[in-house]
Amino acid sequence: MTFAEILVTKGREAGLEFTDKQLQQFTTYYELLVETNKVMNLTALTEPEDVAVKHMIDSLLAFEPSFSGKTLADVGTGAGFPGVPLKIYCPSLKVVLIDSLGKRLKFLENVISTLGLEEISCRHLRAEDAGHNKELRERFDIVTARAVARLSVLSEYCLPLVKKGGSFIALKGSKYADEIKEGEQAVKSLGGKIVSAEPVKLPGLDDGRAIVKIAKLKPTPAQYPRKAGTPDKQPLGSK
């Protein structure tokens, strides 16, 4: 099967339907990813089914119909997951991709240009610096992050970017329940509240993934995020 055929088949299993234009964009994204990966380490997964399921569909499991027309920041976007798939699937989303590695962002700028995506841009920043950037702090309806760090650490990177009334959505693996327990105090300190942890199943896999949703109830105290390296070494709420 072609990449597009795999995406259609596996997507249906996950409750996703794609337009012809979306399939073309996802296919081109896949081709650019695999080609660029030959000279730059973007992903360990290059087989069509792996990329379709474990990158594209996995990213889209975070989608909610309420995303339409909203602003979204994707922190530690890497090769563009979940930000780029969400933009392709929901064209009205206004997306900012944030990453600390310039080479990855050059790849993503090429993806954006080649796919003809609008209202999506890249920012070359560490997450800790993005959270103190006046153009970005508490400006987004939605902030996403996928497989970047433990929830206690991730919340310090991401919640400062979420506006009051918005949501931080973390795509987490099998240890999500432990991470939630460990991270509850940190989330509260940053102005948030964990409102749901929805187990999700990728087609053909059963590896305990979940979408964790955190509501932003009040502004994040000005001292957060702390300077680079501190959140990871000394997570909030840790003893």
Disulfide bonds with the S-S distance in Angstrom:
none
